Structures are given as structure tokens and as C-alpha cells.
């Protein structure tokens, strides 16, 4: 995680790299644990006055597109009643769901999911709800008038734009 390098900066971020590999499920879970921990640490530091008020937490997630990440994930063990949104979803789709929920819960204020394609080189966004257009709109809305808006104001603006 980093807080802006200039005094009074109001943006923070963190990054994660993912690629298909042995134990991909565990790798994805480890990255999720780190991402949640970083955001919660930053949120609490802001509440305690250690970080500037109205800090924006941003997360950009890159995942390489491989056959493994596009294949539906099988549930080997089930605990409780899983959310049906995960039925037949791939790791790529699960990554997008995770980012959307991180943003909607306020854990992060800005999220962008990017899937990188090696051959031919390119990228795709697994979901418009966590794509560049939404990321850019949230960034603009978070700094209306050049100043960081209080977090409640951002949620209010977002609800108006979705109505």
C-alpha cells in the first residue's frame, strides 16, 4: 500500500499480481487476504488521524487470461449456503465479483479489474461494473471541485447516478 508521496495527498492504493499456477485457488485467496487487511489497516489509520481524512483507497487487479482462469470453478467443499452468484463462475468472474463487493462495501472506493491477454497482447475487462469507465467516474466524483469529498457524499452521488 502507499499513501500519496506529497503532503496532504488523498489517494492510496495497493496492487496485486495474479497468474495461473499450481495452487491457483490458494494464491487467489492469499491475495484477497492481503487486500482486505491493507484496506482495513488504512481505514482504521484514517479514523485515528494517522492518515489524512477522506483518503481514497484504490485497488487495481491484474489477472492473466489463461484457460484455468476462464473455466468454471468446481466446489469441492461447501460450507453453509453459498451465494448463487458463484455458481459456474470462473476465477476471472470471481475476481470481478470480489472487487465490486470491496467497492460497494466501502472497503475500497475505486476498483479496476483488468484481464491481460498474452497472445495477441491485449486486455479485457471481465465486468463493466469494475471496468475503467466506472473507475474513472468514481475518481472524478471522489474529487469534485478538486477536493476529496466526504465518503458519505460519494455514496450519495453514486446512488443518484444509479437511480
C-alpha positions as protocol buffer text, in pm:
chain_id: "A"
residue {
  index: 1
  type: UNK
  ca { x: 0 y: 0 z: 0 }
}
residue {
  index: 2
  type: UNK
  ca { x: 113 y: 353 z: -49 }
}
residue {
  index: 3
  type: UNK
  ca { x: -21 y: 688 z: 50 }
}
residue {
  index: 4
  type: UNK
  ca { x: 44 y: 968 z: -194 }
}
residue {
  index: 5
  type: UNK
  ca { x: 400 y: 1095 z: -196 }
}
residue {
  index: 6
  type: UNK
  ca { x: 304 y: 1459 z: -148 }
}
residue {
  index: 7
  type: UNK
  ca { x: 190 y: 1609 z: 182 }
}
residue {
  index: 8
  type: UNK
  ca { x: -189 y: 1619 z: 209 }
}
residue {
  index: 9
  type: UNK
  ca { x: -239 y: 1362 z: -67 }
}
residue {
  index: 10
  type: UNK
  ca { x: -582 y: 1199 z: -61 }
}
residue {
  index: 11
  type: UNK
  ca { x: -524 y: 882 z: -262 }
}
residue {
  index: 12
  type: UNK
  ca { x: -392 y: 546 z: -150 }
}
residue {
  index: 13
  type: UNK
  ca { x: -358 y: 224 z: -340 }
}
residue {
  index: 14
  type: UNK
  ca { x: -228 y: -126 z: -343 }
}
residue {
  index: 15
  type: UNK
  ca { x: -156 y: -376 z: -614 }
}
residue {
  index: 16
  type: UNK
  ca { x: -160 y: -750 z: -670 }
}
residue {
  index: 17
  type: UNK
  ca { x: -30 y: -975 z: -945 }
}
residue {
  index: 18
  type: UNK
  ca { x: -203 y: -1296 z: -1039 }
}
residue {
  index: 19
  type: UNK
  ca { x: -124 y: -1560 z: -1292 }
}
residue {
  index: 20
  type: UNK
  ca { x: -228 y: -1919 z: -1340 }
}
residue {
  index: 21
  type: UNK
  ca { x: -5 y: -2156 z: -1144 }
}
residue {
  index: 22
  type: UNK
  ca { x: -16 y: -2462 z: -926 }
}
residue {
  index: 23
  type: UNK
  ca { x: -235 y: -2391 z: -626 }
}
residue {
  index: 24
  type: UNK
  ca { x: -408 y: -2104 z: -804 }
}
residue {
  index: 25
  type: UNK
  ca { x: -701 y: -2118 z: -563 }
}
residue {
  index: 26
  type: UNK
  ca { x: -470 y: -2067 z: -266 }
}
residue {
  index: 27
  type: UNK
  ca { x: -282 y: -1791 z: -444 }
}
residue {
  index: 28
  type: UNK
  ca { x: -609 y: -1605 z: -513 }
}
residue {
  index: 29
  type: UNK
  ca { x: -719 y: -1648 z: -152 }
}
residue {
  index: 30
  type: UNK
  ca { x: -383 y: -1521 z: -22 }
}
residue {
  index: 31
  type: UNK
  ca { x: -406 y: -1208 z: -238 }
}
residue {
  index: 32
  type: UNK
  ca { x: -762 y: -1147 z: -115 }
}
residue {
  index: 33
  type: UNK
  ca { x: -648 y: -1175 z: 248 }
}
residue {
  index: 34
  type: UNK
  ca { x: -372 y: -920 z: 185 }
}
residue {
  index: 35
  type: UNK
  ca { x: -605 y: -679 z: 4 }
}
residue {
  index: 36
  type: UNK
  ca { x: -866 y: -687 z: 280 }
}
residue {
  index: 37
  type: UNK
  ca { x: -604 y: -643 z: 551 }
}
residue {
  index: 38
  type: UNK
  ca { x: -437 y: -348 z: 379 }
}
residue {
  index: 39
  type: UNK
  ca { x: -769 y: -170 z: 328 }
}
residue {
  index: 40
  type: UNK
  ca { x: -882 y: -226 z: 687 }
}
residue {
  index: 41
  type: UNK
  ca { x: -547 y: -104 z: 822 }
}
residue {
  index: 42
  type: UNK
  ca { x: -575 y: 211 z: 608 }
}
residue {
  index: 43
  type: UNK
  ca { x: -937 y: 268 z: 712 }
}
residue {
  index: 44
  type: UNK
  ca { x: -851 y: 242 z: 1081 }
}
residue {
  index: 45
  type: UNK
  ca { x: -543 y: 463 z: 1041 }
}
residue {
  index: 46
  type: UNK
  ca { x: -765 y: 726 z: 879 }
}
residue {
  index: 47
  type: UNK
  ca { x: -1018 y: 701 z: 1166 }
}
residue {
  index: 48
  type: UNK
  ca { x: -736 y: 750 z: 1418 }
}
residue {
  index: 49
  type: UNK
  ca { x: -594 y: 1052 z: 1236 }
}
residue {
  index: 50
  type: UNK
  ca { x: -275 y: 876 z: 1125 }
}
residue {
  index: 51
  type: UNK
  ca { x: -370 y: 913 z: 757 }
}
residue {
  index: 52
  type: UNK
  ca { x: -543 y: 1218 z: 606 }
}
residue {
  index: 53
  type: UNK
  ca { x: -922 y: 1238 z: 629 }
}
residue {
  index: 54
  type: UNK
  ca { x: -1127 y: 1139 z: 324 }
}
residue {
  index: 55
  type: UNK
  ca { x: -846 y: 919 z: 196 }
}
residue {
  index: 56
  type: UNK
  ca { x: -945 y: 728 z: -119 }
}
residue {
  index: 57
  type: UNK
  ca { x: -850 y: 363 z: -120 }
}
residue {
  index: 58
  type: UNK
  ca { x: -793 y: 234 z: -475 }
}
residue {
  index: 59
  type: UNK
  ca { x: -725 y: -118 z: -597 }
}
residue {
  index: 60
  type: UNK
  ca { x: -630 y: -227 z: -947 }
}
residue {
  index: 61
  type: UNK
  ca { x: -628 y: -602 z: -1004 }
}
residue {
  index: 62
  type: UNK
  ca { x: -446 y: -761 z: -1297 }
}
residue {
  index: 63
  type: UNK
  ca { x: -509 y: -1123 z: -1389 }
}
residue {
  index: 64
  type: UNK
  ca { x: -358 y: -1310 z: -1680 }
}
residue {
  index: 65
  type: UNK
  ca { x: -617 y: -1474 z: -1905 }
}
residue {
  index: 66
  type: UNK
  ca { x: -547 y: -1846 z: -1923 }
}
residue {
  index: 67
  type: UNK
  ca { x: -771 y: -2148 z: -1975 }
}
residue {
  index: 68
  type: UNK
  ca { x: -759 y: -2211 z: -1598 }
}
residue {
  index: 69
  type: UNK
  ca { x: -900 y: -1869 z: -1502 }
}
residue {
  index: 70
  type: UNK
  ca { x: -1178 y: -1887 z: -1762 }
}
residue {
  index: 71
  type: UNK
  ca { x: -1302 y: -2232 z: -1659 }
}
residue {
  index: 72
  type: UNK
  ca { x: -1596 y: -2255 z: -1414 }
}
residue {
  index: 73
  type: UNK
  ca { x: -1476 y: -2328 z: -1061 }
}
residue {
  index: 74
  type: UNK
  ca { x: -1600 y: -2653 z: -911 }
}
residue {
  index: 75
  type: UNK
  ca { x: -1697 y: -2653 z: -547 }
}
residue {
  index: 76
  type: UNK
  ca { x: -1532 y: -2943 z: -373 }
}
residue {
  index: 77
  type: UNK
  ca { x: -1640 y: -2843 z: -23 }
}
residue {
  index: 78
  type: UNK
  ca { x: -1939 y: -2638 z: 70 }
}
residue {
  index: 79
  type: UNK
  ca { x: -1997 y: -2451 z: 395 }
}
residue {
  index: 80
  type: UNK
  ca { x: -2338 y: -2304 z: 464 }
}
residue {
  index: 81
  type: UNK
  ca { x: -2540 y: -2174 z: 170 }
}
residue {
  index: 82
  type: UNK
  ca { x: -2305 y: -2029 z: -94 }
}
residue {
  index: 83
  type: UNK
  ca { x: -2414 y: -1720 z: -283 }
}
residue {
  index: 84
  type: UNK
  ca { x: -2569 y: -1834 z: -614 }
}
residue {
  index: 85
  type: UNK
  ca { x: -2369 y: -1564 z: -797 }
}
residue {
  index: 86
  type: UNK
  ca { x: -2072 y: -1801 z: -771 }
}
residue {
  index: 87
  type: UNK
  ca { x: -2248 y: -2095 z: -939 }
}
residue {
  index: 88
  type: UNK
  ca { x: -2048 y: -2184 z: -1252 }
}
residue {
  index: 89
  type: UNK
  ca { x: -1835 y: -1868 z: -1221 }
}
residue {
  index: 90
  type: UNK
  ca { x: -1470 y: -1869 z: -1328 }
}
residue {
  index: 91
  type: UNK
  ca { x: -1180 y: -1722 z: -1130 }
}
residue {
  index: 92
  type: UNK
  ca { x: -1192 y: -1425 z: -1366 }
}
residue {
  index: 93
  type: UNK
  ca { x: -1558 y: -1368 z: -1282 }
}
residue {
  index: 94
  type: UNK
  ca { x: -1494 y: -1425 z: -911 }
}
residue {
  index: 95
  type: UNK
  ca { x: -1221 y: -1162 z: -917 }
}
residue {
  index: 96
  type: UNK
  ca { x: -1466 y: -910 z: -1065 }
}
residue {
  index: 97
  type: UNK
  ca { x: -1731 y: -1001 z: -805 }
}
residue {
  index: 98
  type: UNK
  ca { x: -1477 y: -958 z: -526 }
}
residue {
  index: 99
  type: UNK
  ca { x: -1374 y: -613 z: -650 }
}
residue {
  index: 100
  type: UNK
  ca { x: -1734 y: -500 z: -692 }
}
residue {
  index: 101
  type: UNK
  ca { x: -1813 y: -604 z: -336 }
}
residue {
  index: 102
  type: UNK
  ca { x: -1497 y: -439 z: -200 }
}
residue {
  index: 103
  type: UNK
  ca { x: -1604 y: -110 z: -360 }
}
residue {
  index: 104
  type: UNK
  ca { x: -1973 y: -137 z: -270 }
}
residue {
  index: 105
  type: UNK
  ca { x: -1892 y: -209 z: 95 }
}
residue {
  index: 106
  type: UNK
  ca { x: -1658 y: 92 z: 117 }
}
residue {
  index: 107
  type: UNK
  ca { x: -1351 y: -120 z: 181 }
}
residue {
  index: 108
  type: UNK
  ca { x: -1207 y: 43 z: -133 }
}
residue {
  index: 109
  type: UNK
  ca { x: -1351 y: 347 z: -308 }
}
residue {
  index: 110
  type: UNK
  ca { x: -1206 y: 283 z: -653 }
}
residue {
  index: 111
  type: UNK
  ca { x: -1150 y: -56 z: -815 }
}
residue {
  index: 112
  type: UNK
  ca { x: -1048 y: -164 z: -1163 }
}
residue {
  index: 113
  type: UNK
  ca { x: -1027 y: -524 z: -1287 }
}
residue {
  index: 114
  type: UNK
  ca { x: -807 y: -592 z: -1587 }
}
residue {
  index: 115
  type: UNK
  ca { x: -753 y: -928 z: -1755 }
}
residue {
  index: 116
  type: UNK
  ca { x: -430 y: -939 z: -1959 }
}
residue {
  index: 117
  type: UNK
  ca { x: -409 y: -1148 z: -2275 }
}
residue {
  index: 118
  type: UNK
  ca { x: -59 y: -1256 z: -2386 }
}
residue {
  index: 119
  type: UNK
  ca { x: -119 y: -1361 z: -2747 }
}
residue {
  index: 120
  type: UNK
  ca { x: -201 y: -1138 z: -2916 }
}
residue {
  index: 121
  type: UNK
  ca { x: -112 y: -885 z: -2649 }
}
residue {
  index: 122
  type: UNK
  ca { x: -419 y: -709 z: -2518 }
}
residue {
  index: 123
  type: UNK
  ca { x: -655 y: -680 z: -2228 }
}
residue {
  index: 124
  type: UNK
  ca { x: -1020 y: -718 z: -2142 }
}
residue {
  index: 125
  type: UNK
  ca { x: -1238 y: -613 z: -1853 }
}
residue {
  index: 126
  type: UNK
  ca { x: -1434 y: -901 z: -1701 }
}
residue {
  index: 127
  type: UNK
  ca { x: -1718 y: -670 z: -1593 }
}
residue {
  index: 128
  type: UNK
  ca { x: -1813 y: -312 z: -1678 }
}
residue {
  index: 129
  type: UNK
  ca { x: -1908 y: -261 z: -1312 }
}
residue {
  index: 130
  type: UNK
  ca { x: -1536 y: -281 z: -1226 }
}
residue {
  index: 131
  type: UNK
  ca { x: -1400 y: -153 z: -1556 }
}
residue {
  index: 132
  type: UNK
  ca { x: -1210 y: 161 z: -1649 }
}
residue {
  index: 133
  type: UNK
  ca { x: -1517 y: 377 z: -1716 }
}
residue {
  index: 134
  type: UNK
  ca { x: -1654 y: 313 z: -1367 }
}
residue {
  index: 135
  type: UNK
  ca { x: -1308 y: 360 z: -1209 }
}
residue {
  index: 136
  type: UNK
  ca { x: -1262 y: 694 z: -1387 }
}
residue {
  index: 137
  type: UNK
  ca { x: -1614 y: 812 z: -1294 }
}
residue {
  index: 138
  type: UNK
  ca { x: -1558 y: 721 z: -928 }
}
residue {
  index: 139
  type: UNK
  ca { x: -1226 y: 906 z: -936 }
}
residue {
  index: 140
  type: UNK
  ca { x: -1387 y: 1219 z: -1083 }
}
residue {
  index: 141
  type: UNK
  ca { x: -1680 y: 1200 z: -838 }
}
residue {
  index: 142
  type: UNK
  ca { x: -1446 y: 1149 z: -544 }
}
residue {
  index: 143
  type: UNK
  ca { x: -1264 y: 1474 z: -613 }
}
residue {
  index: 144
  type: UNK
  ca { x: -1539 y: 1705 z: -738 }
}
residue {
  index: 145
  type: UNK
  ca { x: -1411 y: 2062 z: -734 }
}
residue {
  index: 146
  type: UNK
  ca { x: -1054 y: 1941 z: -685 }
}
residue {
  index: 147
  type: UNK
  ca { x: -1104 y: 1838 z: -320 }
}
residue {
  index: 148
  type: UNK
  ca { x: -1169 y: 1498 z: -169 }
}
residue {
  index: 149
  type: UNK
  ca { x: -1536 y: 1475 z: -78 }
}
residue {
  index: 150
  type: UNK
  ca { x: -1651 y: 1311 z: 245 }
}
residue {
  index: 151
  type: UNK
  ca { x: -1715 y: 940 z: 192 }
}
residue {
  index: 152
  type: UNK
  ca { x: -2090 y: 971 z: 261 }
}
residue {
  index: 153
  type: UNK
  ca { x: -2118 y: 1229 z: -18 }
}
residue {
  index: 154
  type: UNK
  ca { x: -1964 y: 986 z: -267 }
}
residue {
  index: 155
  type: UNK
  ca { x: -2214 y: 713 z: -175 }
}
residue {
  index: 156
  type: UNK
  ca { x: -2497 y: 963 z: -217 }
}
residue {
  index: 157
  type: UNK
  ca { x: -2371 y: 1074 z: -561 }
}
residue {
  index: 158
  type: UNK
  ca { x: -2331 y: 710 z: -665 }
}
residue {
  index: 159
  type: UNK
  ca { x: -2689 y: 627 z: -559 }
}
residue {
  index: 160
  type: UNK
  ca { x: -2822 y: 922 z: -760 }
}
residue {
  index: 161
  type: UNK
  ca { x: -2633 y: 813 z: -1072 }
}
residue {
  index: 162
  type: UNK
  ca { x: -2775 y: 459 z: -1044 }
}
residue {
  index: 163
  type: UNK
  ca { x: -3137 y: 575 z: -995 }
}
